[in-house]
Amino acid sequence: MATIQTEPDSPDNLLYIQIDGYRGYKQDILTLKLSKLENKFLICTECHGIAKEAVFCEGKTICTLCTAGKPHEPNDDVRESVNGLNVICPLNYRSCECTGELRHVDQHILAM
């Protein structure tokens, strides 16, 4: 189930879409399985989803929303890698068969 919300504590009051309670994206939307190395750097160590708006926090890759107020710094390399992942629409349970780069998912969901 998708929940669309804004997060007041997020940078620029960004819109976030949570799917099935994940703050990141569920790994089952990937069209290809991540390698062990990709898994280590692209998966949030808190929610275990694909890191959304990835940051470094205490030496780990996590989603911006998973920082819970802890000091963190942007992780632009991971963000770009995550945004370029090929995925199927997270709302495929609603018969959506769209595929594309992860960077376009939020806009796609909002357009549905």
Secondary structure as UniProt FT lines:
FT   STRAND          2..6
FT   TURN            8..9
FT   HELIX           11..13
FT   STRAND          15..19
FT   TURN            20..21
FT   HELIX           27..29
FT   HELIX           36..42
FT   TURN            45..47
FT   TURN            52..53
FT   STRAND          55..57
FT   TURN            58..59
FT   STRAND          60..62
FT   HELIX           64..67
FT   TURN            68..69
FT   STRAND          73..74
FT   HELIX           76..83
FT   STRAND          86..88
FT   TURN            90..91
FT   HELIX           92..94
FT   STRAND          99..101
FT   HELIX           102..104
FT   HELIX           105..111
//
